[in-house]
Amino acid sequence: MNSESFHNASAELNLFFGAANTVILLTSSLTVAMSITAIQKGEKKRSLWLLGLTLLFAIAFLVNKYFEYSAKIEHGLFPGTEHFFELPHGEAQFFYLYYFMTGLHGLHIIVGLIILSFMAYYVHKGIINKDSYTLLENGGLYWHLVDVIWIFLFPLLYLIK
């Protein structure tokens, strides 16, 4: 019902930030998968290094999202700001959805950071090893879920035509 307003609001999003976050998450899915393969081969050090890299990518995603949110807030495109109340109804609705969906996704990223940090600790302590790596696989599956969710959010929010 508000396709033109949604298109106009989507144009306010920075495609570079969204695309960069897509690349970051896709690469982090690769590194977590490689970490699982490394532990299956008994390469504990490599698995830890790749998990560390995955955690760095997760932090990079959140830092990128922080800068993107900051730019939107600075331009008054955040619920509660004076400029926000002047937006057409459809554009305001778009930004409510944008902050809700990307904020919820960000929360899942933080949960993933915690889960993968525990997995790294378990690998370090030898609890996860080449004979017992199901926990790491489950942590990796959660991380892939977070990635897949972003694969839906990116075109839905940033590529609206």
C-alpha positions as CSV (number, residue, x, y, z in Angstrom):
1,M,0.0,0.0,0.0
2,N,3.0,2.3,0.5
3,S,5.3,1.1,-2.3
4,E,6.4,4.6,-3.4
5,S,7.1,5.6,0.2
6,F,9.0,2.4,0.9
7,H,11.1,3.0,-2.3
8,N,11.8,6.6,-1.2
9,A,12.8,5.4,2.3
10,S,14.9,2.6,1.0
11,A,16.8,5.1,-1.1
12,E,18.0,6.7,2.3
13,L,19.8,3.5,3.1
14,N,23.5,3.3,2.2
15,L,23.9,0.4,-0.3
16,F,27.6,0.2,0.4
17,F,27.0,-0.5,4.1
18,G,24.4,-3.1,3.3
19,A,26.6,-4.8,0.7
20,A,29.7,-4.7,2.9
21,N,27.7,-6.4,5.7
22,T,26.6,-9.0,3.2
23,V,30.2,-9.7,2.2
24,I,31.2,-9.8,5.9
25,L,28.6,-12.3,6.8
26,L,29.1,-14.5,3.8
27,T,32.8,-14.6,4.6
28,S,32.2,-15.3,8.2
29,S,30.0,-18.3,7.2
30,L,32.9,-19.6,5.2
31,T,35.4,-19.2,8.1
32,V,33.1,-21.0,10.6
33,A,32.6,-23.9,8.1
34,M,36.4,-24.0,7.6
35,S,36.8,-24.1,11.4
36,I,34.5,-27.1,11.6
37,T,36.5,-28.9,8.9
38,A,39.8,-28.0,10.6
39,I,38.6,-29.6,13.9
40,Q,37.4,-32.7,12.1
41,K,40.9,-33.1,10.7
42,G,42.4,-32.6,14.2
43,E,43.8,-29.1,13.4
44,K,43.0,-27.4,16.7
45,K,45.1,-24.4,16.1
46,R,43.7,-23.7,12.7
47,S,40.1,-24.2,14.0
48,L,40.7,-21.7,16.7
49,W,42.3,-19.2,14.3
50,L,39.3,-19.5,12.0
51,L,36.8,-19.2,14.9
52,G,38.7,-16.0,15.9
53,L,38.4,-14.7,12.4
54,T,34.6,-15.4,12.4
55,L,34.3,-13.5,15.7
56,L,36.2,-10.6,14.1
57,F,33.8,-10.6,11.2
58,A,30.8,-10.6,13.5
59,I,32.3,-7.6,15.4
60,A,33.0,-5.9,12.0
61,F,29.3,-6.4,11.1
62,L,28.2,-4.7,14.3
63,V,30.6,-1.8,13.9
64,N,29.4,-1.3,10.3
65,K,25.8,-1.3,11.5
66,Y,26.7,1.1,14.3
67,F,28.0,3.6,11.7
68,E,25.0,3.1,9.5
69,Y,22.6,3.6,12.4
70,S,24.5,6.7,13.5
71,A,24.2,8.3,10.1
72,K,20.4,7.6,10.1
73,I,20.0,9.1,13.6
74,E,22.1,12.2,12.6
75,H,19.7,12.8,9.7
76,G,16.6,12.4,11.9
77,L,15.6,9.1,10.5
78,F,15.1,7.4,13.9
79,P,11.7,7.1,15.6
80,G,11.2,9.8,18.2
81,T,13.3,12.5,16.5
82,E,11.6,15.7,15.3
83,H,12.3,15.1,11.6
84,F,10.9,11.5,11.8
85,F,7.5,12.7,12.7
86,E,7.4,14.8,9.6
87,L,8.0,11.8,7.3
88,P,5.1,10.5,5.2
89,H,3.4,7.6,6.9
90,G,4.8,5.0,4.6
91,E,8.4,6.2,5.1
92,A,8.0,6.2,8.8
93,Q,6.6,2.7,8.6
94,F,9.6,1.5,6.5
95,F,12.0,2.8,9.1
96,Y,10.1,1.2,12.0
97,L,10.4,-2.1,10.1
98,Y,14.0,-1.4,9.2
99,Y,15.1,-0.8,12.8
100,F,13.1,-3.6,14.2
101,M,14.3,-6.2,11.7
102,T,18.0,-5.1,11.6
103,G,18.0,-4.6,15.4
104,L,16.6,-8.1,16.0
105,H,19.2,-9.4,13.5
106,G,21.9,-7.5,15.4
107,L,20.7,-9.2,18.6
108,H,21.1,-12.6,16.9
109,I,24.6,-11.6,15.9
110,I,25.5,-10.8,19.5
111,V,24.0,-14.2,20.6
112,G,26.1,-15.8,17.8
113,L,29.2,-14.0,19.2
114,I,28.6,-15.5,22.6
115,I,27.9,-19.0,21.2
116,L,31.0,-19.0,19.0
117,S,33.1,-17.6,21.9
118,F,32.1,-20.6,24.0
119,M,32.9,-22.9,21.1
120,A,36.4,-21.4,20.8
121,Y,36.9,-21.9,24.5
122,Y,35.7,-25.5,24.2
123,V,38.1,-26.1,21.3
124,H,40.9,-24.5,23.3
125,K,40.2,-26.8,26.3
126,G,39.9,-29.9,24.1
127,I,36.2,-30.4,24.9
128,I,35.6,-30.0,21.2
129,N,38.0,-32.1,19.2
130,K,38.3,-34.3,16.1
131,D,36.3,-37.0,17.8
132,S,33.6,-34.8,19.4
133,Y,32.7,-31.7,17.3
134,T,28.9,-31.7,17.3
135,L,28.8,-28.6,19.5
136,L,30.9,-26.7,17.0
137,E,28.7,-27.9,14.2
138,N,25.6,-26.7,16.0
139,G,27.2,-23.3,16.7
140,G,28.1,-23.1,13.0
141,L,24.5,-23.9,12.0
142,Y,23.3,-21.1,14.2
143,W,25.8,-18.8,12.6
144,H,24.6,-19.9,9.1
145,L,21.0,-19.1,10.2
146,V,22.1,-15.6,11.1
147,D,23.7,-15.3,7.7
148,V,20.6,-16.6,5.8
149,I,18.4,-14.1,7.7
150,W,20.6,-11.3,6.4
151,I,20.4,-12.7,2.9
152,F,16.7,-12.0,3.1
153,L,17.0,-8.7,4.9
154,F,19.5,-7.1,2.5
155,P,17.4,-7.2,-0.7
156,L,14.2,-6.6,1.2
157,L,15.4,-3.4,2.7
158,Y,18.2,-2.1,0.5
159,L,17.2,-3.2,-3.0
160,I,13.6,-2.2,-3.1
161,K,12.6,-1.0,-6.6
